[in-house]
Amino acid sequence: MDKREFARRRKRLTETMDEGAIVIISAPPVKQRNRDAEFIYRPDSDFYYLTGFPEPDAVAAFVPGREQGEYLLFCRERDAEAERWHGSRVGLEGACDAYGADDAFPISDIDDILPGLLENRDRIFYSMGNYSSFDQRVLGWVSQVRSRARSGVHAPAEFVTLDHLLHDLRLFKSKAEIAAMGKAVAASESAHRRAMAVCRPGMNEYELEAELVHEFMRAGCRSCAYTPIVAGGGSACTLHYTANNQSLQDGQLVLIDAGAEYDCYAADITRTFPVNGRFSAPQRAIYELVLEAQEAAIEQIRPGKHWNEPHEAAVEVLASGLKSLGLLKGSLASILKKEKYKKFYMHRTGHWIGMDVHDVGDYKLGEEWRVFEPGMCLTVEPGLYLEGGDSGIARKWRNIGVRIEDDFVVTTDGVQMLTRDLPRAVDEIEAMVGQS
């Protein structure tokens, strides 16, 4: 992503602050996978949103009104020996030239430099609690400045959480962000098509997972946005099933919830399809009911509508359909009032999506549901889950788990479906399964 995009974000953030403020934000540490191996490094979303800087051991400070430059980046210096083993580093010069910092300093010097930046600042914008060891360093720097009060300097007297300001900025996606999400979506759609095409009875769930990951990487997405769910039969009724180690049987459905990540932006797609390529009558009835609920929810996404309206529309369709199929008893009004549908549909109909698959942003402002505005990105993902051990339903319905999930961006006059190129209709799904 162009460094001018990150500069615009920093400008939008610091414009909300007076010259008595300072922002401090840290990159996360490298995490150990086991004794001799590390997890692939992924920057913290907030840190990356403002800096685009991809390396660990980095801290950014934004100092409104600083004459020498408002954006300071502390990072690792170039080191020929370390780079021989672990690859090249950006270094101080690269932090300025490639990533737009006004000044760059060695991370090893932060304890000497950062306290000086805090002097005579009124408040610190900082998200406490993300990295406890760094929290202690920040508090130590403040204490150090306080200890110099007799020399005429004052320390910040107020901590303000950075989350609220920053996460409200992140909620509204720019064209560049939507383009990055579009690349994650394209890779994810291709992966879902590939998984459908190769699926056969007798395969293991992890074989389909391998096909997904292969396609993500082939498209330039080195990471999944989250751990893929590949759930055959009754496993689909476990909402966050990730074991992915069971054999796929003839006559089962398989639910795949998987999305790629591109440049730290996520896709989130779920498709449910028959392992043998043909829905049974009960499977088709549940699938088409979930699809109808999704369409009803999508109709409620446009500027001026509020966050809960898509969920309410989906719930009404699902409740009515479950009543018609004999899976719920009583009047529709009673089913809705007593929330009887939660036996089969227990989650919300969507969430924000962006740099995090469950992205940041308030769903309510005060006590009121947030109203949709252009640039907001969200998923729509109704489902029904009829567990095999439920003796209260007819046997034909048991072990049917269906979810359909797609990604959207709110536009000035409605909503755009980002995942529109991946079929959802029964006939289209059946035509794709097993065709490799």
Residue pairs with C-beta under 8 A, 6 or more apart in sequence:
1 52
1 176
1 180
1 263
2 176
3 52
3 98
3 99
3 100
5 52
5 174
5 176
6 49
6 50
6 51
6 52
6 99
6 100
7 100
8 174
9 49
9 50
9 169
10 50
10 62
10 70
10 71
12 169
13 23
13 50
13 62
13 165
13 166
13 169
14 23
14 62
14 64
14 70
16 165
17 23
17 64
17 125
18 64
18 122
19 64
19 65
20 121
20 122
20 123
21 64
21 121
21 122
21 123
21 124
21 125
21 160
22 61
22 62
22 63
22 64
22 117
22 118
22 121
22 123
22 124
22 125
22 156
23 60
23 61
23 62
23 63
23 124
23 125
23 126
23 162
24 59
24 60
24 61
24 114
24 124
24 125
24 126
24 138
25 44
25 46
25 47
25 50
25 59
25 60
25 61
25 126
25 127
25 162
26 44
26 47
26 58
26 59
26 60
26 130
26 131
26 134
27 43
27 44
27 47
27 53
27 55
27 56
27 57
27 58
27 59
28 43
28 44
28 47
28 56
28 130
28 131
29 56
29 57
29 131
29 133
30 38
30 39
30 41
30 56
31 38
31 39
32 38
32 39
33 39
40 222
40 223
41 54
41 55
41 56
42 223
42 264
43 53
43 54
43 264
44 130
45 170
45 264
45 355
45 356
45 360
46 127
46 162
46 163
46 166
46 167
46 170
47 53
47 58
47 60
48 54
48 264
48 355
49 166
49 169
49 170
49 355
50 60
50 62
50 166
51 58
51 60
51 73
51 99
52 99
52 100
53 60
53 73
53 75
53 90
53 95
53 99
54 90
55 75
55 76
55 89
55 90
57 75
57 76
57 107
58 73
58 74
58 75
58 76
58 107
59 73
59 74
59 107
59 110
59 114
59 134
60 71
60 72
60 73
60 74
61 71
61 72
61 73
61 74
61 114
61 117
62 70
62 71
62 72
63 70
63 72
63 117
63 121
64 70
66 117
68 102
68 103
69 101
69 102
69 103
70 102
71 100
71 101
71 102
71 103
72 101
72 102
72 103
72 104
72 105
72 117
73 95
73 96
73 99
73 101
73 103
73 104
73 105
74 104
74 105
74 106
74 107
74 109
74 110
74 113
74 114
75 89
75 90
75 91
75 92
75 95
75 104
75 106
75 107
76 89
76 90
76 91
76 106
76 107
77 89
77 91
77 92
77 106
77 108
78 89
78 91
78 92
79 89
82 89
83 89
90 98
90 99
92 104
92 105
92 106
93 104
95 101
95 104
96 102
96 103
96 104
105 113
111 137
111 141
114 141
115 141
115 144
115 145
118 124
118 141
118 142
118 145
118 155
118 156
119 145
119 148
119 153
119 154
119 155
120 153
120 154
121 155
121 156
122 156
122 157
122 158
123 156
123 157
123 158
123 159
123 160
124 138
124 142
124 156
124 158
124 159
124 160
125 160
125 161
125 162
125 165
126 138
126 159
126 160
126 161
126 162
127 161
127 162
127 163
128 135
128 159
128 161
129 135
142 155
142 156
143 155
145 153
145 154
145 155
145 156
146 155
149 155
163 360
166 360
167 360
167 361
167 362
168 361
168 362
170 354
170 355
170 359
170 360
170 361
171 352
171 354
171 359
171 360
171 361
171 362
171 375
171 376
172 373
172 374
172 375
172 376
173 181
173 354
173 375
173 376
173 377
173 409
174 375
177 265
177 354
178 377
178 409
178 418
180 262
180 263
180 264
180 265
181 262
181 265
181 266
181 267
181 353
181 354
181 377
181 407
181 409
181 418
182 418
183 219
183 220
183 221
183 262
183 263
183 265
184 221
184 225
184 259
184 260
184 261
184 262
184 265
184 266
184 267
185 259
185 267
185 269
185 407
185 418
185 419
186 219
186 421
187 215
187 216
187 219
187 220
187 221
187 260
187 262
187 267
188 216
188 258
188 259
188 260
188 267
188 269
188 419
189 269
189 419
189 421
189 422
190 215
190 219
191 211
191 212
191 213
191 214
191 215
191 216
191 219
191 258
191 260
192 212
192 256
192 258
192 269
192 271
192 422
193 422
193 432
194 211
194 212
194 214
194 215
194 436
195 208
195 211
195 212
195 230
195 256
196 271
196 273
196 429
196 432
196 433
196 434
196 435
197 432
197 433
197 434
197 435
197 436
198 207
198 208
198 211
198 434
198 436
199 208
199 248
199 254
199 273
199 275
199 277
199 433
199 434
200 248
200 275
200 434
201 248
201 249
201 250
201 275
201 276
202 247
202 248
202 249
202 250
203 247
203 248
203 275
204 245
204 246
204 247
204 248
205 230
205 231
205 232
205 235
205 243
205 244
205 245
205 246
205 247
205 248
205 254
206 230
206 244
206 245
208 230
208 248
208 254
208 256
209 228
209 230
209 244
209 258
212 224
212 228
212 230
212 256
212 258
213 224
213 228
216 222
216 223
216 224
216 260
219 260
220 262
221 260
221 261
221 262
222 261
223 260
223 261
224 258
224 259
224 260
224 261
225 259
225 260
225 261
225 266
225 267
225 268
225 357
226 259
226 266
226 268
226 357
227 242
228 242
228 244
228 256
228 257
228 258
229 240
229 241
229 242
229 244
229 255
229 256
229 257
229 258
229 270
230 244
230 254
230 255
230 256
230 258
231 238
231 241
231 244
231 254
231 255
231 256
231 257
231 401
232 246
232 247
232 248
232 249
232 252
232 253
232 254
232 255
232 275
233 246
233 248
233 249
233 252
233 253
233 254
233 388
233 399
233 401
234 387
234 388
234 398
234 399
234 401
235 241
235 243
235 246
235 401
236 253
236 254
236 255
236 272
236 385
236 400
236 401
236 402
236 403
237 385
237 386
237 387
237 388
237 399
237 401
239 346
239 347
239 385
248 254
248 275
249 275
250 275
250 276
251 274
251 275
251 276
251 280
252 274
252 275
252 399
253 272
253 273
253 274
253 275
253 279
253 283
253 287
253 400
253 401
253 402
254 272
254 273
254 274
254 275
255 270
255 271
255 272
255 401
255 402
255 403
256 270
256 271
256 272
256 273
257 268
257 269
257 270
257 403
257 405
258 269
258 270
259 266
259 267
259 268
259 269
259 357
260 266
260 267
261 267
264 355
265 354
265 355
266 353
266 354
266 355
266 356
266 357
266 359
267 353
267 407
267 418
267 419
268 353
268 357
268 379
268 381
268 405
268 407
269 405
269 406
269 407
269 419
269 422
270 381
270 383
270 403
270 404
270 405
271 404
271 422
271 424
271 429
272 287
272 290
272 401
272 402
272 403
272 404
273 429
273 430
273 432
273 433
274 280
274 283
274 429
274 430
274 433
275 433
276 433
276 434
277 430
277 433
277 434
278 430
279 287
279 426
279 429
279 430
282 396
282 397
282 400
283 400
283 402
284 426
285 325
286 325
286 384
286 386
286 397
286 400
286 402
287 402
287 404
287 426
288 426
289 317
289 318
289 321
289 322
289 325
289 384
290 318
290 382
290 383
290 384
290 402
290 403
290 404
291 404
291 424
291 425
291 426
292 317
292 321
293 313
293 314
293 315
293 317
293 318
293 321
293 349
293 382
294 314
294 380
294 381
294 382
294 404
294 406
294 424
296 313
296 314
296 316
296 317
297 310
297 311
297 313
297 314
297 349
297 350
297 380
297 382
298 310
298 380
298 408
298 415
298 417
299 313
300 309
300 310
300 312
300 313
301 310
301 372
301 378
301 380
301 408
301 410
301 414
301 415
302 372
302 410
302 413
302 414
302 415
303 371
303 372
303 373
303 374
303 410
303 412
303 413
304 371
304 372
305 371
305 372
306 368
306 369
306 370
306 371
306 372
307 363
307 364
307 369
307 370
307 371
307 372
308 369
309 369
310 349
310 350
310 380
311 348
311 349
311 350
314 349
314 380
314 382
315 336
315 341
315 345
315 349
316 332
316 336
318 341
318 344
318 345
318 382
318 384
319 328
319 332
319 335
319 336
319 340
319 341
320 332
322 328
322 335
322 341
322 344
322 384
323 329
323 330
323 332
323 335
325 397
326 394
327 344
327 386
327 393
327 397
328 335
328 340
328 341
328 343
328 344
330 338
330 340
334 340
335 341
344 384
344 385
344 386
345 382
345 383
345 384
345 385
346 385
347 381
347 383
349 380
349 381
349 382
350 378
350 379
350 380
350 381
351 358
351 359
351 378
351 379
352 358
352 359
352 360
352 361
352 363
352 376
352 377
352 378
353 359
353 377
353 378
353 379
353 407
354 360
354 377
359 377
361 370
361 376
362 370
363 369
363 370
364 370
372 410
373 410
374 410
374 411
374 412
375 409
375 410
376 409
376 410
377 407
377 408
377 409
377 410
377 418
378 407
378 408
378 410
379 405
379 406
379 407
379 408
380 405
380 406
380 408
381 403
381 404
381 405
381 406
382 403
382 404
383 401
383 402
383 403
383 404
384 400
384 401
384 402
385 401
385 402
386 393
386 397
386 398
386 399
386 400
386 401
387 398
387 399
388 398
388 399
389 398
390 398
404 424
406 417
406 418
406 419
406 420
406 422
406 424
407 417
407 418
407 419
408 415
408 416
408 417
408 418
409 415
409 416
409 418
423 429
423 432
